[in-house]
Amino acid sequence: MQSTFAIAFVAASALIAPANAQDAETDIVVTATRVETPVRNLPADITIIDANAALSRGQTSVAQALEDTPGLGVVQGGGLGQQASLFAGGANSYHTLVLFDGLRLNDPSTPNSSFDAGQDQINGLSRLEVVEGPMSALFGSDAIGGVINMIPRHGGEGPLNARLNFAAGSFDTLNAAAAIDGTLGNLRYAITGEAFTTDGFDLVPERMTTHTGDKDGAQSATITGVFDLQVTQRVSLDLLARRRDSSADIDVFDFEFAFPFRETRLDSPDAEIGQNDLTLARLGATWELSDALSLRVTAGRLDQDRVSNRFGALTDSFSGARRFADLTLNWQAGDVGGLQDVAIVAGVAGEREKAEIAQGFGFPPPFLFTAAEQDQTGAFITAQGRSGALSLTGAARVDDFEGFGAQTTWRLGASLDVSTQARVYGSYGTSFRAPSLYERYSSAGAPDLDPEQGESWEIGADAHFAAFGDDLGFELNAVFRHTELEDMIDFAGFTYANVDAAEIDTTELRAAVQPTPWLTLRAGYIYTDAEDTGANTELLRRPRDVWFASADIERGPFTGRLSWRSIGARQDFLYGDDSFGAAAPPFTGTVRDYDLVRASLAYNFSSNVTAYVAADNALDETYEAAAGIASAPRAITLGLRLRAGSN
């Protein structure tokens, strides 16, 4: 009944509104085209998350900050510091590319080169940009469902600005961050240190017989530095460095080696991810050849190391490395002939990925060992311009991978201002995901795998109207996207093969109204039809129906938000109350829906002092975002944010 109503709602609606009520006239993003562009000119659904606003709501991790993004599914298996997967545009979690200031973060040592959003915090960020839809034409592999770009803080005005954040909450959670930034002559700098520790809770659901109440905690510490040096009027250098050390207690999934082959969910007080570390570094140089033309070159490295232990012994280790370099030419010509805001960006890039993986499958040695590496080069070009009310964008890219050749992707889009209050837009693009090193060279690997292929088109519209005495008093937005995937990689017997295909339809409808200057109300609905066309089954962890609503206040020194999100029933692996997985293929079934309510309130004592309180899962809903793993009970957080200096 709910789906039938949703389809009727879609058919009857022409427009509905942005989740964060961003101002499309003035908000500028770089992720969608690699050029600073107003959101209104882009043929894509874009969400901008301000890190300061999220922190004042008690959202300190990347996973928490992304929870309110309309078309993004955040599935965290447990609480703070536990693994979190991101499902953009209805695609798989490993079809979401995550960047840090444009640098690829997806882990080359994971089985499918995915990103874990549960480890990183946002104190060192200025914002997160989320672009849904295929973006391989700009960024290459993995960008099938969308791209998330974490933009770090840069040095502000004045020689020294300081920030101090401290929070404490349920499960003996402590969270702290300290940062300094500023400008010293020709040098801008920003340094942020952040850490958290939590005792956590038992990750085995209470409904299972193996639940003991043993707590599964986590801890993490990160330092980020961003430095910009203006060497001459035309030449500048920049350095970015980030180091994260984290670990977490876990509970395990063990196998019963008897027929039928079944998995068991066990409480394991001696199991942990003993090491989950990341090192990221980049050195860049920019040469302003003229007022319109600039040349940029960068080089750097990413290292990710993860180690699992059980009963005091090493069980698994994953080590991934990426070395990269690129050269980019940026031409922003302004007006050319009959076109305005003309910009072209072209570049070449090279990468070497390496992975070393030792797996004991939950037991001490002997291990199955995988060691492999591959080279990849790419070249891309993007272009955009505007003629009157029509904005056009285009991008094309060629990636050449060692072992399986070249992949060509492209994307075209247009945005048309119907009036000063409304626009329509559309785009079409292709995408791909290269087979991971694990999929090619592990004991179950197949070196001759083909890349996964995708193509998508979308149409959307948004509008704002004067209401309640405000020019933006009422906002509407609607997006429909269709994606087809081929040559998807899955098991065929006991080895990987290109055996799957999928079709994904998503419809996103949103509305916002501001009845008073201090109150903003938002509501929306997302319908997802994600089907494995080969097996004629629904793709896992993609709820068909998601509803959400929120109320934001900003009155005097007070700011606050009350939000509700309803996650519909979805397919996932099944685990019974006896802790055993399903006994027969396909081992999956329907997992029940759940509702989450979140509340936060902040008080600004001055422009430099803010105190806040936040309640996650305020109604204490018992649910499993990932089947077989308990999600967080109600958690209360109290925090204080202090700032000093020019910013």
C-alpha positions in Angstrom: 0.0 0.0 0.0 2.8 2.4 0.9 4.5 1.8 -2.5 1.3 2.3 -4.4 0.8 5.6 -2.6 4.3 6.6 -3.4 3.9 5.9 -7.1 0.8 8.0 -7.2 2.5 10.7 -5.3 5.3 10.7 -7.9 2.9 10.9 -10.8 1.0 13.8 -9.2 4.1 15.8 -8.2 6.1 17.9 -10.5 8.6 19.4 -8.0 9.8 18.9 -4.5 12.9 20.4 -2.3 16.6 20.2 -1.4 17.3 18.4 1.9 19.6 21.0 3.3 17.7 24.0 1.8 21.0 25.0 0.1 20.8 28.3 -1.9 21.3 27.1 -5.5 22.0 30.8 -6.5 25.1 31.2 -4.4 26.3 27.7 -3.2 29.5 26.7 -5.1 30.7 23.1 -5.6 33.8 21.7 -7.2 33.1 18.0 -7.2 30.4 17.9 -10.0 32.7 19.3 -12.7 36.1 19.9 -11.2 35.4 23.6 -11.6 33.8 26.0 -9.0 30.2 26.2 -10.2 26.9 27.4 -8.7 24.7 24.5 -7.9 21.9 26.0 -10.0 24.0 25.5 -13.2 24.7 21.8 -12.6 22.6 18.9 -14.0 22.9 16.8 -10.9 21.4 16.2 -7.5 23.8 17.7 -5.0 23.9 17.9 -1.2 26.3 20.2 0.7 26.9 19.4 4.3 28.5 22.2 6.4 30.9 20.6 8.9 30.4 23.3 11.5 26.6 22.9 11.5 26.9 19.1 11.7 29.3 19.4 14.7 26.9 21.7 16.5 24.3 19.0 16.1 26.6 16.4 17.7 27.4 14.6 14.4 31.1 14.1 14.7 31.8 11.2 12.3 31.5 11.1 8.5 28.8 8.4 8.8 26.8 10.6 11.2 27.2 13.7 9.0 26.0 11.9 5.9 22.9 10.4 7.6 20.6 13.3 6.5 21.6 13.1 2.8 18.4 12.2 1.0 19.5 9.7 -1.7 22.3 8.2 0.3 21.9 5.0 2.4 24.2 4.9 5.4 24.4 1.3 6.9 26.5 1.1 10.0 27.0 -2.2 11.7 27.0 -1.0 15.2 27.9 2.3 16.8 30.7 4.9 16.6 33.9 3.4 15.2 32.2 0.4 13.6 32.1 -0.3 9.9 29.7 1.9 7.9 28.8 1.4 4.2 27.4 4.1 1.8 24.8 3.3 -0.9 24.6 6.2 -3.3 21.8 6.4 -5.9 20.6 2.8 -5.1 23.9 1.3 -6.3 26.1 -1.0 -4.3 28.3 0.4 -1.5 31.5 -0.2 -3.6 29.9 1.9 -6.4 30.3 5.0 -4.2 33.6 6.8 -4.7 34.8 8.7 -1.6 37.4 11.5 -2.0 39.4 13.6 0.4 40.0 16.9 -1.3 39.7 15.1 -4.6 42.0 12.2 -3.6 40.6 8.7 -3.9 40.0 7.0 -0.5 38.5 3.7 -1.5 40.6 1.0 0.1 42.6 -1.1 -2.5 43.0 -4.0 0.0 39.3 -4.7 0.6 37.6 -7.4 -1.5 35.7 -4.9 -3.6 37.7 -1.7 -3.1 35.0 0.0 -0.9 35.2 2.8 1.7 34.5 2.5 5.4 32.7 5.7 6.6 32.7 4.6 10.3 36.3 5.5 11.1 36.8 9.2 10.1 35.7 12.3 11.9 34.8 15.7 10.5 36.5 18.2 12.8 39.2 18.8 10.1 36.6 19.4 7.4 34.9 22.5 6.2 32.2 20.7 4.2 31.2 17.5 2.4 29.9 17.5 -1.1 27.7 14.6 -2.3 27.0 14.3 -6.0 24.6 11.5 -7.0 24.8 9.8 -10.4 27.6 8.4 -12.6 30.8 10.4 -12.2 33.4 8.0 -13.8 33.9 10.5 -16.7 35.5 12.8 -14.1 37.0 10.5 -11.5 37.3 7.0 -13.1 36.6 3.7 -11.4 34.0 3.2 -8.6 31.9 6.3 -9.3 28.8 4.5 -10.5 26.3 5.6 -7.9 27.9 8.9 -6.9 30.8 10.7 -5.4 31.4 12.0 -1.9 34.2 14.6 -1.5 35.4 15.6 2.0 36.8 19.2 1.7 39.4 20.0 4.5 39.7 23.3 6.3 42.3 25.8 5.1 43.9 28.6 7.0 41.7 31.6 7.8 42.4 35.3 8.3 44.7 36.4 11.0 47.9 34.8 12.3 46.2 32.4 14.8 42.7 31.0 15.1 41.9 28.2 17.6 39.1 25.7 18.0 38.4 23.3 20.8 35.6 20.7 20.8 34.8 18.4 23.6 31.8 16.0 24.0 30.8 13.1 26.3 27.9 10.8 26.1 26.3 7.4 26.4 28.4 4.2 26.4 31.2 6.1 28.1 31.9 7.9 24.9 34.4 10.8 24.9 35.1 12.9 21.8 37.7 15.7 21.6 39.3 17.9 18.9 41.7 20.8 18.9 42.7 22.9 15.9 44.7 25.9 14.9 44.8 27.8 11.6 45.7 31.1 10.2 47.8 33.1 7.7 51.4 34.0 8.3 52.6 36.2 5.5 52.4 34.0 2.3 51.7 30.9 4.3 48.2 29.6 5.2 48.0 26.7 7.6 45.4 24.5 9.3 46.2 21.7 11.7 43.5 19.6 13.4 43.8 16.8 15.9 40.8 14.7 16.8 40.1 11.6 18.8 37.3 9.5 20.3 36.9 6.5 22.6 33.8 4.6 23.4 33.0 1.4 25.4 30.2 0.7 22.9 27.6 -2.1 23.3 27.2 -5.7 22.4 27.1 -6.0 18.6 25.2 -9.3 18.9 21.5 -8.4 18.9 19.7 -9.1 22.2 17.2 -11.4 20.4 20.0 -13.9 19.7 20.9 -16.7 22.1 24.6 -15.8 21.7 24.1 -12.3 23.1 26.0 -11.9 26.4 26.1 -8.2 26.9 29.9 -8.0 26.4 30.6 -4.4 25.1 32.4 -3.8 21.8 34.2 -0.5 22.1 36.2 1.5 19.6 38.8 4.3 19.6 40.5 6.5 17.0 42.9 9.4 16.7 43.5 11.5 13.6 45.7 14.5 12.7 45.3 16.5 9.6 47.5 19.3 8.2 46.8 21.6 5.2 49.4 24.1 4.1 49.3 26.6 1.3 52.4 28.7 0.3 52.2 31.6 -2.2 55.8 31.4 -3.5 55.3 34.2 -6.1 52.4 36.1 -7.5 51.9 33.2 -10.0 53.3 30.1 -8.3 51.9 28.4 -5.2 52.7 25.2 -3.3 50.4 23.1 -1.1 50.8 20.2 1.2 48.1 17.9 2.6 48.8 15.2 5.2 46.4 13.1 7.2 47.1 10.2 9.6 44.5 8.1 11.4 45.0 5.3 13.9 41.9 3.4 15.0 40.8 0.1 16.4 37.6 -1.6 17.5 36.2 -4.6 19.3 34.1 -6.8 17.1 31.9 -9.9 17.3 32.4 -12.6 14.6 30.5 -14.5 12.0 31.8 -18.2 12.2 30.9 -21.0 9.8 29.5 -24.4 10.7 31.4 -26.7 8.5 28.6 -29.2 8.1 25.8 -29.6 5.6 24.1 -27.3 5.1 26.9 -24.7 5.2 25.7 -22.1 7.7 27.1 -19.0 9.4 26.8 -18.3 13.1 26.8 -14.9 14.8 28.9 -15.2 17.9 29.8 -12.9 20.8 33.6 -12.8 20.9 35.1 -10.8 23.7 38.6 -11.5 22.4 38.0 -10.5 18.8 39.1 -7.0 17.5 40.2 -5.0 14.6 43.5 -4.3 16.3 44.7 -1.9 13.7 42.8 0.2 11.1 45.2 2.9 10.0 45.3 5.4 7.2 48.1 7.6 5.9 47.4 10.2 3.2 49.8 12.7 1.8 49.9 15.0 -1.3 52.3 17.7 -2.5 51.0 20.0 -5.1 52.1 23.0 -7.2 50.0 25.5 -9.1 51.3 27.9 -11.8 48.9 30.7 -12.9 50.0 31.0 -16.5 47.6 33.9 -17.0 44.4 35.2 -15.5 42.5 32.5 -17.3 44.9 29.6 -17.5 46.5 27.6 -14.7 48.6 24.4 -14.6 48.6 22.1 -11.6 50.7 19.1 -10.7 50.4 16.8 -7.7 51.9 13.6 -6.4 51.2 11.6 -3.3 50.4 8.4 -1.6 47.7 6.5 0.4 48.5 3.6 2.8 45.8 1.6 4.6 46.6 -1.2 7.1 44.0 -3.3 8.9 44.7 -6.2 11.2 42.2 -8.6 12.9 43.0 -10.5 16.1 41.2 -13.3 18.0 42.2 -15.1 21.1 45.3 -13.0 21.1 46.4 -14.3 17.7 46.5 -12.7 14.3 43.6 -13.9 12.1 43.6 -11.5 9.1 45.7 -8.7 7.8 45.0 -6.3 4.9 47.6 -3.8 3.5 46.7 -1.5 0.6 48.8 1.2 -1.0 48.2 3.7 -3.8 50.8 6.0 -5.3 49.5 8.7 -7.6 50.5 11.7 -9.7 48.5 14.0 -12.0 48.8 17.1 -14.1 45.7 19.3 -14.7 45.2 22.3 -17.0 42.4 24.6 -16.0 41.1 27.3 -18.5 38.3 29.6 -17.2 37.7 32.0 -20.1 34.5 33.7 -18.9 32.6 34.9 -22.0 33.5 33.3 -25.3 31.4 34.2 -28.3 27.8 33.7 -27.3 28.7 31.6 -24.2 29.2 32.8 -20.7 31.1 31.2 -17.8 33.1 29.0 -20.1 35.5 26.6 -18.4 37.6 23.7 -19.6 39.6 21.3 -17.4 41.8 18.6 -18.9 44.3 16.3 -17.2 46.3 13.1 -17.1 46.8 10.9 -14.1 48.7 7.8 -13.1 48.3 5.3 -10.2 50.0 2.2 -8.9 47.9 0.1 -6.5 49.2 -2.7 -4.3 47.6 -5.1 -1.9 48.9 -7.7 0.5 46.2 -9.8 2.2 46.7 -12.7 4.6 43.5 -14.5 5.7 43.0 -17.2 8.3 39.1 -17.0 8.1 38.7 -16.5 11.8 41.4 -18.9 12.9 45.1 -18.7 13.5 47.5 -19.7 10.6 47.8 -21.3 8.1 46.8 -18.3 6.0 45.6 -17.8 2.4 47.9 -15.1 1.1 47.3 -12.6 -1.7 49.9 -10.2 -3.0 49.3 -8.2 -6.2 49.7 -4.8 -7.8 48.6 -3.0 -11.0 49.2 0.3 -12.8 46.6 2.6 -14.2 46.7 5.7 -16.3 43.9 8.1 -17.2 43.1 11.2 -19.2 40.0 13.4 -18.9 38.5 16.6 -20.2 35.5 18.5 -18.8 33.8 21.5 -20.3 31.0 23.8 -19.3 29.3 27.0 -20.4 26.1 28.9 -20.3 24.0 30.6 -23.0 21.2 32.7 -21.5 19.0 30.4 -19.4 20.7 27.2 -20.6 23.8 25.7 -18.9 25.7 22.9 -20.5 28.3 20.5 -19.1 30.2 17.6 -20.6 33.0 15.3 -19.6 34.9 12.4 -21.1 37.6 10.1 -19.7 39.8 7.2 -20.8 41.3 4.9 -18.2 43.9 2.2 -19.1 44.4 -0.6 -16.5 47.2 -3.1 -16.6 45.7 -6.4 -17.4 42.4 -5.5 -18.9 42.8 -2.5 -21.2 41.1 0.8 -21.7 37.7 2.0 -20.4 36.0 5.1 -21.9 33.3 6.9 -20.0 31.4 10.1 -20.7 28.7 12.4 -19.3 26.5 15.1 -20.8 24.1 17.3 -19.0 22.0 20.5 -19.3 20.2 22.8 -16.8 17.5 25.2 -18.1 16.2 28.1 -16.0 12.4 28.0 -16.7 12.1 31.2 -14.7 14.0 33.0 -12.0 12.3 30.7 -9.5 12.5 27.3 -11.3 14.7 25.1 -13.4 14.7 21.7 -15.1 17.8 19.6 -15.7 18.9 16.3 -17.2 22.0 14.2 -17.8 23.2 11.0 -19.3 26.4 9.2 -18.4 28.4 6.0 -18.4 30.5 4.5 -15.6 32.5 1.5 -14.6 34.2 -0.3 -11.7 37.5 -1.9 -12.2 37.9 -5.4 -10.7 39.7 -5.2 -7.4 43.1 -6.8 -6.8 41.4 -9.2 -4.5 38.8 -10.2 -7.1 41.5 -10.8 -9.6 44.3 -12.4 -7.6 42.9 -14.0 -4.4 42.4 -17.8 -4.1 39.0 -17.3 -5.6 40.1 -14.6 -8.0 40.0 -14.5 -11.8 42.7 -12.4 -13.4 40.8 -12.0 -16.7 37.7 -10.4 -15.1 36.1 -7.5 -17.1 35.2 -4.2 -15.5 31.6 -3.7 -14.3 29.8 -1.3 -16.7 27.0 1.2 -16.0 24.9 3.7 -17.8 22.5 6.2 -16.2 20.1 9.0 -17.1 18.3 11.3 -14.9 15.8 14.2 -15.0 15.1 16.6 -12.3 13.4 19.9 -11.4 13.5 22.3 -8.6 11.9 25.6 -7.7 11.5 28.2 -4.9 8.7 30.5 -4.3 8.0 33.5 -2.2 6.0 32.6 0.9 5.5 33.9 4.4 7.4 37.1 3.4 10.5 35.2 2.4 11.8 34.9 -1.2 12.8 31.3 -0.4 9.8 30.5 1.8 8.8 27.5 -0.2 11.1 25.1 -2.0 10.5 22.0 -4.2 12.6 19.4 -5.9 12.1 16.1 -7.8 14.6 13.7 -9.3 14.2 10.5 -11.3 17.2 8.3 -12.2 17.5 5.1 -14.1 20.7 3.0 -14.0 21.6 -0.2 -15.8 24.6 -2.3 -14.8 26.3 -5.1 -16.7 29.2 -7.5 -16.1 28.8 -7.2 -12.4 31.2 -9.4 -10.4 30.0 -12.1 -8.2 30.7 -15.7 -7.3 30.1 -18.4 -9.9 30.8 -21.6 -8.0 34.0 -20.9 -6.1 35.5 -18.2 -8.2 34.7 -14.6 -9.2 33.1 -14.0 -12.6 31.2 -11.4 -14.5 27.8 -13.0 -14.0 25.3 -10.3 -12.7 23.3 -7.5 -14.1 21.0 -4.9 -12.4 18.5 -2.2 -13.1 17.9 0.6 -10.5 15.2 3.2 -10.6 15.1 5.9 -7.9 12.7 8.7 -7.4 13.5 11.4 -4.9 10.8 14.0 -3.8 11.5 16.7 -1.3 9.9 19.9 0.0 10.8 22.7 2.4 8.8 25.5 3.9 9.8 28.4 6.2 6.7 29.6 7.9 8.7 32.0 10.1 12.2 33.3 9.9 13.3 31.0 12.7 11.6 27.8 11.6 12.3 25.6 8.6 10.2 22.4 7.9 11.4 19.7 5.5 9.9 16.5 4.3 10.6 14.0 1.5 10.3 10.5 0.1 12.6 8.2 -1.8 11.4 5.3 -3.8 14.0 2.7 -5.0 13.5 -0.3 -7.2 16.9 -2.1 -7.3 16.7 -5.4 -9.1 19.2 -8.1 -9.9 17.9 -8.8 -13.4 19.7 -12.1 -13.7 18.3 -13.7 -10.5 15.1 -11.6 -10.6 15.6 -10.6 -7.0 16.0 -7.3 -5.1 19.4 -6.0 -4.4 20.4 -6.3 -0.8 20.1 -3.4 1.8 18.2 -1.2 -0.6 14.9 -0.3 1.1 12.1 0.4 -1.4 10.6 3.2 0.7 12.4 5.8 2.7 10.5 8.7 4.3 12.0 11.6 6.2 11.0 14.9 7.8 12.8 17.5 10.0 12.2 20.8 11.8 15.1 23.3 12.2 15.0 26.2 14.5 17.3 29.2 14.7 16.0 31.8 17.2 18.3 34.1 19.0 21.1 32.1 20.6 19.3 28.8 20.0 19.6 26.4 17.1 18.1 23.0 17.0 16.8 20.1 14.8 14.3 17.4 15.3 14.4 14.8 12.5 12.6 11.5 11.7 13.7 8.9 9.1 11.7 5.8 8.2 13.7 3.0 6.6 11.4 0.6 4.8 11.7 -3.2 4.6 14.6 -4.5 2.5 16.4 -7.7 1.6 19.4 -8.8 3.5 21.1 -12.0 4.8 18.9 -13.6 7.5 19.9 -14.7 11.0 17.5 -16.4 13.3 17.2 -15.9 17.1 19.4 -19.0 17.5 22.2 -16.9 15.8 22.4 -19.2 12.8 22.1 -17.8 9.3 19.5 -19.1 6.8 19.9 -22.8 6.2 19.3 -22.9 2.4 20.1 -20.7 -0.6 19.7 -17.8 -1.3 20.3 -17.3 2.5 18.4 -13.9 2.2 15.0 -12.6 3.0 13.0 -9.5 4.1 14.3 -7.5 7.1 11.7 -5.4 8.9 11.5 -1.6 8.6 12.5 0.8 11.4 12.1 4.5 12.4 14.8 6.7 13.8 14.2 10.0 15.6 17.1 12.4 16.3 17.0 15.6 18.3 19.7 18.3 19.0 19.7 21.7 20.6 22.6 24.2 20.7 23.0 27.4 22.6 25.5 30.1 21.5 26.7 31.9 24.6 28.7 34.1 22.2 30.1 33.9 18.7 33.0 31.9 20.2 31.2 29.6 22.7 28.5 27.0 21.8 27.1 24.2 24.0 24.9 21.5 22.6 23.0 18.4 23.5 22.0 15.6 21.1 19.9 12.5 21.3 20.5 9.8 18.6 17.8 7.1 18.2 15.8 9.2 20.7 12.9 6.7 20.9 15.3 3.9 21.6 14.2 1.8 18.6 15.6 -1.7 18.5 16.7 -2.4 14.9 19.4 -3.9 12.7 20.6 -1.6 9.9 22.8 -4.6 8.8 21.0 -7.9 9.6 22.7 -9.8 12.4 24.4 -6.7 13.9 22.8 -4.7 16.6 22.4 -1.0 15.9 23.0 1.7 18.5 20.4 2.1 21.3 19.4 5.6 22.4 22.6 7.7 22.9 22.8 11.2 24.6 25.7 13.5 23.9 26.7 16.7 25.7 29.2 18.9 23.9 31.1 22.2 24.1 32.7 24.1 21.2 35.1 27.0 21.8 36.6 29.3 19.1 39.1 32.1 19.3 40.7 34.4 16.7 39.5 36.1 13.5 37.2 33.2 12.4 
